[in-house]
Amino acid sequence: MRPDNFLPIQLSPVIAGDRVRHRKILVAMVMGLLMLALAVPVPARQMTKQPSAEQQKINYLIDSVAALSDATFIRNGTDYDAARAAEHMRLKLRFAGSSVATAEEFIACCGTGSSISGKPYLIRFHDGRVVESATYLRCKLAEYDAAVARTAHKGKLRPSHH
């Protein structure tokens, strides 16, 4: 059983004597803060939480790997399909956490090779070509950057020649 004068916070003797009044004040303060929090507008960008430009690049790289349905991914001497390779890269990205902030860091940390054996990840295409995954990912990143640059260039207004 609690003592009759138990309160979760220390109050002055004047306030402690009037618990009902204190609780009403506390409830009013909490309600006021809640109303204030609800009244402050949140920018639309924060509500939708769009991925950053670098995160979009990383997603594109992983999706590019997942789309290679006719390729075999070789990790530590074992063959994997495209879906498993993409899944493994996502797992490594989650484990890397905030240490991977850019697409280049993603390639170096998650898409280059085994952190255990040091062996590079390889991609064997249906025509028999074998490339290191880092090479493939860097090519895909260059394609992505070029496409973004073309799109940005088309969107700019050009001066008219009258």
PyMOL commands that set and color helices and strands:
alter all, ss='L'
color gray80, all
select helices_A, chain A and resi 13-16+19-39+44-48+53-66+82-99+103-110+133-155
alter helices_A, ss='H'
color red, helices_A
select strands_A, chain A and resi 72-75+78-80+122-124+130-132
alter strands_A, ss='S'
color yellow, strands_A
deselect
rebuild
show_as cartoon
